[in-house]
Amino acid sequence: MPVLNALTIDVEDWYHVCGLPGEPVVSPDTERVVPAVGRLLALLARRGCRATFFLLGSVAQRHPGLAPSIAEAGHEIASHGWSHRLVTGLSPEEFRTELRRTGDLLERQTGRRPVGFRAPQWSLCRRRTPWAFPILRDEGYRYDSSLSPLPFVGDRRGPRGPFRIDTPAGPLVEVPPLVTRTPLGNLPTGGGWGFRFFPLGLIGASVAGLNRRGMPAVLYVHPREVDPEGPRLALPPLRSFVAYGPRSDAAPRLDALLERFSFTTLDQLVDRWDTV
């Protein structure tokens, strides 16, 4: 039986870029998240694949039909927080408030409370935000996917496969994104600019290598990455490269990976591991 992997989608709009001083003010007629998610849903339906969608609460509020349409297609709805602020910039009380506000809204919209969480820009940290993990468990979350084994945005020495975090509120399963190990360090091949930049053969080989060891690969994309006609913020070159470039459309390479490998939702993988 093939190892099951997970495709995850961070549901935010084209202007949700981490590290900006406040959310840009945009006209409602420039919002692109709904048609971009629709393209992803069509691709998944064509491949018979289920995925996990990490929704921003603010996006779900602005587009109340979005979460129900994703859930009705058979996919998992998880939480991406409310405001797209980095967790390192929130107090414990603000973090809990964002979790509850998003969880309450998604439960009203879909009939099911999310059990998975991903922080914007991998901004949970076992050293800087140790308080966040017991809050997640206390709020009913079974797993987190916010710790990246990469320099600058995570712990480059961190585990590359799923592992358990014990908290005073109970255990939490941590599910890192795919990276590719090299002599120079881990490469961000599982999503973001690395998924768009590195050769498809390298990404496929990285997924296959994990699967041979019995470990799942977790990929992630954003709706803007399959929306080649979408607008872009005027950002400095490096930040623009990370947020939008170099490829205008990640759908073809995503489709190739869905054809080659087996995927399911993160909550289904957590059920299979039976670690909670």
Summary of the structure (lengths in Angstrom):
residues: 276
radius of gyration: 17.3
end to end distance: 23.2
largest distance: 48.8
contacts: 917
relative contact order: 0.19
helix: 40%
strand: 16%
